[in-house]
Amino acid sequence: MELIKLNLTNREPIAKHVANFKQPFVATIGNFDGMHIYHQKILKQTKQWSQENNLPMMVITFSQNIYDYLNQQDNRITSTSQKAEYIQNTYNPELFVEIQTDDELVNTSKESFLKILKDDFKIIKIVEGADFRFGVQGQGTVEDLQKTFGLDNVWIEPRTNQISSTKIRQLLKNGDKVAANKLLGIKVK
């Protein structure tokens, strides 16, 4: 797995890596903070779809949650290195991309973000959670992904429970590691 860090101003690093594969990617995008059970379902489906279509897998994450960036906070459950290690050991994607959370990302329109995914990242199939949002003020939705990539090329994982990184953060803040571990599906120390 290659770990690539970039910002949206300079996407040249991703272009070089993507060109080495000579085929498009199956991808998923998210903060994946805490790697909880819902994240694991999305990543598992991405890996499965990648294998079924004989295409490389790409995981895209962010250096910081946009809410935390805007509020100058750091409430991460897991660091980038912890996420990368878990994802590599469990799902082994060909590429792991971390986009720098900055003003440019925050102000990127949904249309520009979709164009970057298709043209620069060479994504043709994408797996996301039903509540995935992107673009300035979270204006982009999974419906926008379907319009851009086609219905057959977007897998939407339904959210069937109330597992969230926010809930896990609160449990950890309250010292309830047992309950947090149940939602995470992996052990928090």
C-alpha positions in Angstrom: 0.0 0.0 0.0 1.3 3.4 -0.9 0.5 6.4 1.4 0.1 9.6 -0.5 -0.4 13.0 1.3 -1.5 15.9 -0.8 -3.6 19.1 -0.9 -6.1 19.9 -3.6 -3.8 22.7 -5.0 -1.1 20.2 -5.9 -2.5 17.0 -7.1 0.6 16.0 -9.0 1.6 13.3 -6.5 -1.6 11.4 -7.1 -1.3 11.7 -10.9 2.1 10.0 -10.8 0.8 7.1 -8.6 -2.4 6.6 -10.5 -0.6 6.5 -13.8 1.5 3.5 -12.6 -1.7 1.4 -12.4 -2.9 1.9 -16.0 -6.5 1.2 -14.9 -9.1 3.1 -12.9 -9.9 2.6 -9.3 -12.7 1.4 -6.9 -12.6 3.9 -4.1 -14.1 5.0 -0.8 -13.8 8.4 0.8 -14.2 9.3 4.4 -12.6 10.5 7.7 -12.7 6.9 9.0 -12.1 8.2 12.5 -12.1 5.3 14.9 -12.6 2.7 12.2 -15.9 1.7 13.7 -18.2 -1.1 12.5 -19.9 1.0 9.9 -16.6 2.1 8.5 -15.5 -1.5 8.4 -18.6 -2.5 6.3 -17.8 0.3 3.8 -14.1 -0.7 3.5 -15.0 -4.4 3.2 -17.5 -3.7 0.4 -14.9 -1.5 -1.4 -12.3 -4.4 -1.2 -14.9 -6.9 -2.4 -16.0 -4.7 -5.3 -12.4 -4.1 -6.2 -11.7 -7.8 -6.3 -14.9 -8.6 -8.2 -14.0 -6.0 -10.9 -10.3 -6.8 -10.9 -9.5 -3.1 -10.3 -7.2 -1.6 -7.8 -8.6 -0.2 -4.5 -8.1 3.4 -3.2 -9.0 4.7 0.2 -9.2 8.5 0.5 -9.2 10.2 3.9 -8.6 13.6 5.3 -5.9 15.1 7.6 -8.7 16.4 9.9 -12.4 16.4 10.2 -13.8 19.5 8.5 -15.8 20.4 11.6 -12.7 20.2 13.8 -10.7 22.3 11.2 -13.3 25.1 11.1 -13.5 25.1 15.0 -9.7 24.8 15.4 -10.1 21.5 17.4 -8.6 18.1 17.3 -11.0 15.4 18.5 -9.6 12.5 16.5 -10.0 9.0 17.9 -7.3 7.6 15.6 -4.3 9.3 14.0 -3.5 9.0 10.3 -0.8 6.4 11.0 -3.2 4.3 13.1 -5.8 4.4 10.3 -3.3 3.6 7.6 -1.9 0.7 9.6 -5.3 -0.8 10.3 -6.5 -0.3 6.7 -3.3 -1.8 5.3 -3.4 -4.8 7.5 -7.1 -5.5 7.1 -8.0 -4.4 3.5 -4.6 -3.8 1.8 -5.7 -1.2 -0.7 -3.2 -0.3 -3.5 -3.4 3.4 -2.6 -4.2 5.3 0.7 -4.6 9.0 0.1 -4.7 11.7 2.7 -6.0 15.0 1.5 -4.9 18.0 3.6 -7.9 19.7 5.3 -7.5 23.3 4.5 -9.4 26.3 3.2 -9.2 25.1 -0.3 -10.8 21.7 0.5 -13.5 23.4 2.7 -14.3 25.7 -0.2 -14.2 23.2 -3.0 -17.6 23.0 -4.8 -19.2 19.6 -5.2 -18.8 19.8 -9.0 -15.0 20.5 -8.7 -14.6 17.7 -6.2 -16.4 15.2 -8.5 -14.2 16.3 -11.4 -11.1 15.7 -9.3 -12.3 12.2 -8.4 -12.9 11.3 -12.0 -10.0 13.1 -13.8 -7.2 13.1 -11.3 -7.9 10.1 -9.1 -9.2 8.0 -12.0 -12.1 6.6 -9.9 -14.9 4.7 -11.8 -16.6 2.9 -8.9 -17.2 4.3 -5.5 -18.5 2.9 -2.2 -19.9 5.3 0.4 -22.1 5.5 3.4 -25.7 6.7 2.9 -24.9 9.9 4.8 -21.7 10.8 2.9 -21.4 14.5 2.2 -18.8 16.5 0.3 -18.1 19.9 -1.2 -18.5 23.3 0.2 -21.0 23.2 3.2 -21.5 19.5 2.5 -23.7 20.2 -0.5 -22.7 17.0 -2.4 -24.6 13.8 -1.6 -24.5 10.2 -2.7 -27.1 11.1 -5.3 -24.6 13.4 -6.9 -22.1 10.5 -6.9 -24.8 8.4 -8.7 -25.4 11.1 -11.3 -21.6 11.5 -12.0 -20.5 7.8 -11.9 -23.8 6.1 -12.8 -26.1 4.0 -10.6 -24.3 0.8 -11.3 -21.0 2.3 -10.2 -22.0 3.7 -6.8 -22.5 1.3 -3.9 -24.4 3.0 -1.0 -24.0 1.3 2.3 -27.2 1.9 4.3 -26.8 3.1 7.9 -28.8 0.6 9.9 -27.6 1.7 13.3 -26.5 4.7 15.3 -22.8 3.9 15.3 -20.8 7.1 14.7 -17.4 8.5 15.6 -19.2 11.3 17.5 -20.9 8.8 19.8 -17.7 6.9 20.3 -15.8 10.1 21.1 -18.4 10.8 23.8 -18.2 7.3 25.3 -14.4 7.6 25.4 -14.6 11.1 27.0 -16.9 9.6 29.7 -14.4 6.8 30.2 -16.7 4.0 28.9 -14.1 2.0 26.9 -16.2 -1.2 27.0 -19.2 0.5 25.2 -16.8 2.2 22.8 -15.0 -1.1 21.9 -18.4 -2.7 21.1 -19.1 0.1 18.5 -15.6 0.1 17.2 -15.3 -3.6 16.7 -11.6 -3.2 17.5 -10.1 -2.6 20.9 -9.2 0.9 22.2 -6.5 1.0 24.7 
